[in-house]
């Protein structure tokens, strides 16, 4: 990745977002992080912070540089419960954070994304649960399914100047998934559900994000990349 590029990472204060920020800063990029708190700056002081709540705020484009080479929208939810116990309000909450938050940010950033000298890249996040039906995932899978639709629609509408892709991880070791990995028994059970017998590493997922943002991803758009330990594509018998 060339130095002096400019990126907006929404939800870059933890997990995959923070791992992406670290990688971009190591490549000498200028990084703006939009998140609710600035605690992460102790780890990556070179980043610039903009206060932003994906559930409620309208993003102010005045906070952005004159052009953006890339935008990553990381905020998400893990609201797992039986369908019969999910309220309409919970469906709306997941939809608001996962889809409408991304819509608000992209619309605000679109003018400066269009000014990127060599074309820009947008990376969104889905989940393995969209392609692979999973119990108790009705709300989040519905919201992320909408994100996949947005990804493909924008990839068509914004080509060739802006590429739009999404990554669909499985269970990854982030603060969002902390309750699912709260002890060694849960961690081991989570790992064993995957063909590769491991939960996801945020930095490994961030590596794919950076590939989509950089020159190596310039012939990729409209794709949903399943970085999921084989969960969506592989079934192992006899285990």
Protein Blocks (a to p, Z undefined) as FASTA:
>chain_A
ZZhiacddehilgcjllmmmmmmmmnopacddddfblklmmmmmmbccddddfklpccdf
klpcfbdfbdcdfbdcdddddfklpcfklmmmmmmmmmmmmmmmmmmmmmmmmmpmnopa
ddddddfklmmccehilmmmmmmmmmmmmmmmmmmmmpckbccddddddddddfklmmmm
mbmklmmmmmmmpmnlpacdfklmmmmmmmmmmmmlmmgghiacddehhmmmpccehZZ
